[in-house]
Amino acid sequence: MVRSKIIIPTIIFLFLLIIISIIKNETRIIEKKLSKLNKQIILKERDLNESELDFYFLTSPAEIEKRVKILGNTNYNPINNSNIFLNLSNFTDTQKKISILNKYNEKETKKN
């Protein structure tokens, strides 16, 4: 009887000790993965900021005029605001409308 009183708490203690060790190792692995992901996020944010800075520099009117003068293109015409698309879906929608109108115009000319 006395042995069972010692054995049961010892088994429980060992079991809990093993469980805690496993949880601690899993936590350490997850922390390492989070650290790697945070480093990647920081690098991506830095790349994004640099890309935005390049975009703003290259699309500034003064820079565009300078590049046009360097290239010697005297027929430079700025793009109308209606020709600038904010995303691909706007562009594809407009292209679909244009193609539908072209098909309609072709049908009309064939009828005449």
N, C-alpha and C positions, 0 to 999 in steps of 0.2 A: 504494500500500500504506500509506503513511504517513497519507494522508487517511482511509482506512478505519479506522485505529487511533484517529483523533481523532473521527470522525463517530459511530462506534458508542457510545463512552462518553458523548458529548454527547447523543445520542438517548436513551440509558438515563437519564441525569441529568434531562433534560427530562420524560420520561415519569414518573419517580418524583416529580419536583417537582409535576407536575399532579395526580397521584394523592394526594399528601399534602395539597395544597390542597383537593381535593374532600372528603377525609375530614375535614379540619379544619372545613370549612363545615358538613358534615352533623352533626358533633359539636356545634358551636355551636347549630344548630337544635334538636337533641335536648335540649341543656341548657336552652334557652329554654322548650321545652315542659314539661320537668320542673319548672322554676321556677314556671310558671303553675299546673301541677297541684298543686304543694306549697302554693301560696297558696290554691288552692281547697280543699284538704284542711284547712288551718288554719282557714279561714272556716267550713267545714262542722262541724268539731269545736267551734268556738266556739258556733255555732248549736245544736248538740246539747247542749252543756253548759248553755246558757241555757234550752233547752227542758226539760231534766231539772230544773233549779232551779225553773222555773215549775211543773212537774208536782208536785214535792215540796211546794212552798209551797201550791198550790191544793188538793192532796189531803190536807193535814194535817187532823186531826180538829178542831183549834181553828178553822181557817179555814173549814171546812165548817159548823161550828156557827154561826159568825158570819154566814155568808151565809144560812143558814136563818133566823136571827133577823131579818136585814134583809128577806128576802122575806116573812116572816110566815107561813111554811108550818109549821103546827103538827102536821101529819100526816107528819112526816119519819120514815121508817124506814130504817135502814141496810141495805145489800145483804148478803145472806148470802154467805159465802165460796164456797159451791157455785154461786152465780150469777156469779162473776167468772171470766172466761175469759182465759187467758194469750195465746192466739193465735186466729186465725180458724178454723183447722182443728178445734180443740177445740169451738168454738161450733157449727160446721156439723155435726160428729159428734153433738153433743147434740141439735141440732134434728132431725136425721134420726131419732134414736132416739125422740124425742117424737112425731114425725109417724107413725112406724111403730106406736107404742103407741096413738096416737089412732085410726088406721085399724083396728087390731085391736079396740079397744074399740067402735068403730062397728059392726063386723061382729058382735061378740058381742051388742050390743043389738038388732040387726036379727034375729038368730036367735031371740031370746027374744021 
